[in-house]
Amino acid sequence: MAALVYIGTGLALVGILVLLYCVWAAISAKRAGLPDDVLRAKLQRVVVINMVALLVSVLGLMSVMIGVFLG
């Protein structure tokens, strides 16, 4: 079960890193002074990436919890 904990930890860390990327991308897009339609398109793409990162992070944390409970 230790492998499940390690895999889950890796997934959670990848998810957190992608979440940090999303924060950076949103801030840089806002500071770029883009027109509203271009800014909206960039932020919609960031939202999709953000949701995927949250899913990966939650799956990783669930794997860690299952590994801890079974181990």
HELIX and SHEET records of a PDB file:
HELIX    1   1 ALA A    2  ARG A   31  1                                  30    
HELIX    2   2 ASP A   36  LEU A   70  1                                  35    
END                                                                             
